[in-house]
């Protein structure tokens, strides 16, 4: 079958890499893609915000499934437009994508369904937000109520930090905020596929959001990840599914806005059990890279089951026994304004060392691959343990070079500290 993949990041490169392995795939198209995706798919010049153009392309190329990778087209309603034209889509409709598009919306779902989450106040003005600071004190979590590419969250350890975050949020951008109680515990990511009725647990991972070693510095879109995240034990995963994910799927269906796609639940493992930090309506980046490296079955078959509402007819997901770990190489200046245009050398040499290099912020220029964004590459390796995968990923990283490129040196540190073998 012919498939169209929407997106241009490392997540989409990982999806293209896995989809290309399907025996059912005829042609994989990608829009807008990147040089890495171009090795697996036919790149097409489509404005994904032009729903009519995307729909017309699908009709012309006999596309049977559209896989929407990033959050913005989902929140923009691309899934609605494609489904209205009779095209199968992996990814939720606009109303359901509010689970990521609006933090306040998700909190209201949690309130109505009794889903465990942090206490919060939805602030529509700076005055309301400052009053919330009076209630919660410090530390406190401040979230922009909208899409922020994984960087709209400030964990303020002092009142001064919180005031600065509010000044930035309401002063420069305007908008709204969710002010949350600070939760003590360890963060973990749980992925669940759902067709709006049935659910399929689809792996665990642990992301590394802070830009610097030892989880220091500002939040980023993610500097690395590993899978599986064993800190989410089978007992805790069962609780998260029963207390958080299933009630969410049921609530969305009852509201007439069933969620079809992947629910990415960011969890905090507190002394009282798992609590929902937030939902994403798509695969994480770079979590997708480690999930795809571990998946031991045909991704196209799985996504098609979700898109066609037949998820309940298949069994559990199949995984390789190996662990996977990915390290993000970023451009100088990230997570602020990154420097772009630097030539990237050594990708082939890194892959010769046994890693898979997924491209994110790259573009082709005069026959060379150059940097074009903040997070540039995700160097991914597998091994019998997280420590083995970590060693292989960092060994491969030594082969890659671009001016100003940097990465964290401690991806996977929590898991390795628990079990250094």
BELCOR-V76951 format. One record per residue. SS is DSSP state (~ for helix, > for strand, _ for the rest). PHI is phi in whole degrees, -180 to 180 (999 if undefined). OMEGA is omega in whole degrees, 0 to 359 (999 if undefined). Layout:
SS_PHI_OMEGA + SS_PHI_OMEGA
This chain:
__999_177 + >_-94_185 + >_-130_173 + >_-112_178 + >_-107_180 + >_-100_176 + >_138_185 + __-143_186 + __-102_178 + ~_-64_176 + ~_-59_182 + ~_-71_175 + ~_-63_179 + ~_-65_178 + ~_-65_178 + ~_-63_179 + ~_-58_182 + ~_-79_179 + ~_-61_182 + __-64_179 + __-85_185 + __-74_176 + __-72_181 + __-89_184 + __-79_171 + __-95_178 + __-127_174 + >_-104_174 + >_-106_179 + >_-141_178 + >_-142_358 + >_-85_178 + __74_174 + __-155_183 + __-59_178 + __-71_178 + ~_-61_182 + ~_-64_176 + ~_-79_183 + __-120_187 + __-142_174 + >_-88_183 + >_-78_179 + __-125_180 + __-87_179 + __-129_170 + __-86_187 + __-69_174 + __-80_178 + __-94_186 + ~_-61_180 + ~_-65_180 + ~_-68_179 + ~_-65_179 + ~_-64_179 + ~_-65_178 + ~_-62_180 + ~_-62_178 + ~_-66_182 + ~_-66_184 + __-100_180 + __54_179 + >_-72_180 + >_-102_178 + >_-152_172 + >_-111_178 + >_-106_181 + >_-97_185 + __-80_186 + __-85_186 + ~_-78_187 + ~_-59_178 + ~_-65_178 + ~_-68_179 + ~_-66_179 + __-79_176 + __89_178 + ~_-61_178 + ~_-60_179 + ~_-59_183 + ~_-64_181 + ~_-69_179 + ~_-64_178 + ~_-64_178 + __-92_178 + __82_182 + __-103_179 + >_-70_185 + >_-132_167 + >_-100_183 + __139_186 + __-75_170 + __-72_185 + __-57_183 + __-62_180 + __-73_180 + __-68_174 + ~_-59_177 + ~_-57_172 + ~_-101_186 + ~_-68_181 + __-141_177 + ~_-63_181 + ~_-66_177 + ~_-59_181 + ~_-64_179 + ~_-63_178 + ~_-66_175 + ~_-62_179 + ~_-62_179 + ~_-60_185 + ~_-68_185 + ~_-99_180 + __68_182 + __-84_182 + __-66_180 + >_-155_180 + __-71_171 + __-62_187 + >_-155_168 + >_-134_176 + >_-89_185 + >_-107_178 + __-104_176 + __-148_179 + ~_-65_179 + ~_-63_177 + ~_-64_181 + ~_-67_179 + ~_-67_176 + ~_-65_177 + ~_-65_177 + ~_-63_177 + ~_-61_182 + ~_-74_188 + ~_-88_184 + __70_178 + __-132_2 + __-70_181 + >_-150_182 + >_-110_181 + >_-119_183 + >_-124_170 + >_-69_182 + __-87_181 + __168_180 + __-71_182 + __-143_177 + __55_177 + __79_185 + __-121_183 + __-94_183 + >_-122_174 + >_-121_171 + >_-97_185 + >_-90_182 + __-87_179 + __-133_177 + ~_-62_180 + ~_-63_177 + ~_-64_180 + ~_-65_179 + ~_-63_179 + ~_-65_179 + ~_-65_179 + ~_-67_179 + ~_-62_179 + ~_-69_185 + ~_-68_185 + ~_-88_183 + ~_-78_185 + ~_-85_188 + ~_-105_191 + __71_176 + __95_185 + __-132_182 + >_-142_168 + >_-114_178 + >_-101_188 + >_-120_167 + >_-58_177 + __-78_180 + __-101_176 + __-90_177 + __150_180 + >_-112_181 + >_-86_177 + >_-153_182 + >_-113_177 + >_-119_181 + >_-110_181 + >_-137_173 + >_-89_177 + >_-149_175 + __-101_181 + __99_180 + __-122_182 + __-97_178 + >_-125_177 + >_-135_176 + >_-55_190 + >_-133_170 + >_101_179 + >_-128_178 + >_-156_172 + >_-129_181 + >_-89_177 + __-127_190 + __-79_185 + >_-71_187 + >_-74_188 + >_-111_177 + __-54_181 + __71_180 + __57_178 + >_-117_177 + >_86_184 + >_-71_176 + >_-69_176 + __-128_172 + __-76_180 + __127_182 + __-101_179 + >_161_181 + >_-160_173 + >_-140_180 + >_-151_0 + __-79_176 + __-98_187 + __-72_176 + __-63_172 + __-87_182 + __-64_180 + ~_-60_179 + ~_-68_179 + ~_-69_177 + ~_-64_178 + ~_-61_178 + ~_-63_181 + ~_-63_178 + ~_-65_184 + ~_-76_187 + ~_-96_186 + ~_-121_188 + ~_-73_182 + ~_-60_177 + ~_-62_178 + ~_-67_179 + ~_-60_179 + ~_-65_181 + ~_-65_180 + ~_-67_179 + ~_-65_181 + ~_-64_180 + __-81_182 + __81_178 + __-128_184 + __-59_180 + __-93_178 + __-124_182 + >_149_178 + >_-112_172 + >_-97_178 + >_-104_182 + >_-96_171 + >_-84_187 + >_-116_167 + >_-112_180 + >_-90_183 + >_-94_177 + __-64_179 + __-96_181 + >_111_182 + >_-66_173 + >_-129_181 + >_-77_172 + >_-85_179 + >_-168_173 + >_-108_162 + >_-114_185 + __-100_182 + __-154_176 + __-65_176 + __-74_175 + __-134_28 + __-105_180 + ~_-62_180 + ~_-58_183 + ~_-62_181 + ~_-76_177 + ~_-65_180 + ~_-66_178 + ~_-66_182 + ~_-97_185 + >_-64_186 + __-116_175 + __-158_185 + __-74_181 + ~_-61_181 + ~_-60_178 + ~_-61_182 + ~_-67_182 + ~_-65_179 + ~_-66_178 + ~_-63_177 + ~_-65_186 + ~_-66_183 + __-101_177 + __73_182 + __-116_184 + ~_-61_181 + ~_-69_181 + ~_-89_182 + __-115_182 + __-91_180 + __-63_175 + __-67_181 + __-108_185 + >_-126_171 + __-67_179 + __-71_184 + __-68_170 + >_-87_178 + >_-135_180 + >_-144_178 + >_-128_178 + >_-119_180 + >_-88_169 + >_-96_184 + >_-114_179 + __-89_178 + __-53_181 + __102_180 + __-70_10 + __-89_170 + __-83_180 + __-81_184 + __-80_172 + __-81_183 + __-122_176 + __93_180 + __-77_178 + >_-70_180 + __-103_179 + >_-120_169 + __100_180 + ~_-62_180 + ~_-63_180 + ~_-66_178 + ~_-65_180 + ~_-70_176 + ~_-67_178 + __-86_174 + __104_179 + __-94_169 + >_-114_183 + >_-105_178 + >_-95_182 + >_-92_180 + __-127_181 + __-86_180 + >_-132_170 + >_-152_178 + >_-92_179 + >_-144_178 + __54_177 + __81_179 + >_-115_173 + >_-96_182 + >_-128_180 + >_-73_182 + __-143_182 + __-168_183 + __-76_175 + >_-92_193 + >_-100_183 + >_-136_172 + >_-127_184 + >_-89_194 + >_-122_180 + >_-139_176 + >_-122_178 + >_-171_181 + __-59_179 + __-134_176 + ~_-61_180 + ~_-62_178 + ~_-66_179 + ~_-64_178 + ~_-62_181 + ~_-60_182 + ~_-69_180 + ~_-65_181 + ~_-71_175 + ~_-64_180 + ~_-67_181 + ~_-59_182 + __-65_181 + __-86_186 + __-102_181 + >_-146_165 + __-153_186 + __-57_178 + __83_182 + __-65_179 + >_-146_178 + __-157_173 + __-76_182 + __-102_189 + __-132_180 + __-60_182 + __89_189 + ~_-63_181 + ~_-64_181 + ~_-65_181 + ~_-69_176 + ~_-65_178 + ~_-72_184 + __-148_185 + __-73_183 + __-69_999
